[in-house]
């Protein structure tokens, strides 16, 4: 929808402010200028810099505002998934092409004379998990295949990380939340010009500044305004978890000592 496109552009501006790379892997626009879905690879000089800042955007972003053709407040939502990009060696080891199903087809949509003349679009499916990615942004089938390979690899890696975390019992649902894509993390209330993060309970006024960035560079953007609060809450949760583990270990030790004395 329209807000999905606004959010997409907000992240693009945030990346530009930080001199991050912004490589659109796939995007699908609506007839009225919105965004159905999009996939982007964001890169930074620091290997973990972009992911460390953007990981707090993972989840459901809810928007409340009055459409131009109505007088009532409407509510809609956009799901944001932030995945760490696997290293090249990890990609090669994770998904050999023999474990993939690759379909090629003619591109569709805007693109001039080249569209529908060559089979450059690629749909790649990881056979084991059924995870897919369709790319047609590049004119070269080879480049589309490489992009689809990276995107499927990242999605499969994320699926496996989640499964491993569940098996180990390390998915915490405390202050920070589970990080699941279905978790509602933030509400953008346009009538009140306010954005509230439901995990750290922090609110910011000035939605135009958040989504378009501060022209003077002093007020911050959507990443600046929430990432520090999320980092603080995350550290507090980790410290609380460590205290709980130490208390539990101390309790076991005291119980064992009393048992031996008895």
C-alpha positions, -999 to 999 in steps of 0.1 A, spaced: 0 0 0 9 37 1 23 35 36 45 5 26 61 27 0 65 56 24 83 33 49 104 18 21 115 53 11 122 62 47 146 33 50 162 43 17 168 78 30 182 65 63 206 43 43 217 73 22 224 94 53 247 67 66 264 60 32 251 24 32 247 5 0 210 1 -12 205 -26 -38 169 -33 -47 165 -70 -53 128 -69 -61 99 -45 -59 62 -46 -69 43 -14 -71 5 -8 -70 -16 11 -95 -19 41 -72 18 44 -64 20 21 -33 42 -9 -27 29 -45 -26 63 -60 -16 99 -52 -19 133 -68 -11 165 -48 -6 201 -57 3 216 -30 26 253 -30 30 277 -10 51 315 -8 56 311 -23 90 300 -59 83 273 -58 110 266 -20 110 234 -20 89 219 -51 104 227 -39 140 208 -7 133 179 -20 113 172 -53 132 148 -33 155 126 -26 125 116 -63 123 79 -68 128 45 -52 121 43 -15 116 7 -2 121 -5 31 106 -36 51 116 -46 80 94 -76 96 75 -76 88 37 -82 117 13 -116 102 3 -129 96 39 -134 114 72 -127 84 94 -94 71 107 -84 39 89 -59 14 102 -36 -7 81 -3 -25 86 31 -32 70 53 -62 78 90 -56 78 115 -85 78 152 -78 85 176 -106 78 214 -107 81 230 -113 48 250 -146 47 287 -144 38 296 -156 3 312 -188 17 280 -194 38 258 -190 7 278 -215 -12 278 -240 16 241 -234 26 223 -240 -7 241 -259 -35 223 -253 -68 215 -290 -68 191 -284 -39 174 -257 -58 146 -256 -84 152 -228 -109 125 -215 -132 132 -189 -159 105 -168 -176 100 -136 -195 99 -104 -175 66 -85 -171 58 -49 -163 75 -17 -172 109 -19 -189 107 -8 -225 114 -30 -255 135 -55 -235 105 -67 -215 90 -100 -227 117 -105 -254 141 -126 -233 137 -151 -205 156 -131 -179 132 -133 -149 142 -160 -124 122 -178 -97 144 -199 -74 130 -224 -49 148 -242 -21 133 -277 -24 137 -287 12 119 -258 27 98 -245 -2 112 -210 3 112 -190 -29 124 -157 -44 114 -142 -78 137 -116 -94 133 -97 -126 149 -64 -120 180 -70 -140 182 -75 -177 206 -103 -173 193 -138 -163 227 -144 -146 224 -113 -124 187 -121 -115 198 -157 -106 226 -143 -84 202 -120 -66 176 -147 -62 203 -170 -48 213 -145 -22 177 -137 -12 167 -174 -8 199 -181 11 192 -153 36 156 -165 41 166 -201 46 194 -191 70 169 -171 90 144 -200 91 171 -223 104 183 -198 130 147 -195 143 143 -233 144 176 -237 163 168 -209 187 134 -226 195 152 -259 201 176 -243 224 149 -223 242 166 -190 235 137 -171 220 129 -146 247 96 -127 247 103 -101 273 108 -64 269 123 -65 234 98 -91 222 103 -122 201 114 -104 170 88 -123 150 75 -108 119 39 -111 132 47 -90 163 32 -55 163 61 -33 172 51 3 163 21 25 156 22 56 134 -7 78 144 -10 106 118 -39 125 134 -18 129 165 15 132 146 30 106 169 49 73 165 50 49 194 72 18 198 53 -8 219 84 -26 230 104 1 246 73 24 252 90 53 235 71 79 215 82 105 190 63 134 175 69 146 140 61 118 115 73 139 86 107 141 102 108 104 110 98 93 75 117 119 54 146 126 77 157 159 93 169 184 66 194 198 91 206 164 102 200 171 139 166 157 147 173 121 135 152 98 114 132 66 119 164 46 128 180 73 150 149 78 171 143 42 182 174 22 179 191 37 210 161 30 232 159 -6 219 196 -11 225 191 1 261 162 -22 267 180 -51 252 210 -46 275 187 -44 305 170 -76 295 203 -94 291 215 -82 325 182 -93 341 185 -128 324 221 -131 337 209 -122 372 182 -148 370 207 -175 359 231 -166 387 203 -167 413 192 -201 400 227 -215 401 232 -202 436 200 -218 447 211 -252 433 245 -249 450 229 -240 484 204 -269 480 232 -293 473 253 -281 503 223 -286 526 217 -321 513 253 -331 520 252 -317 555 220 -337 562 
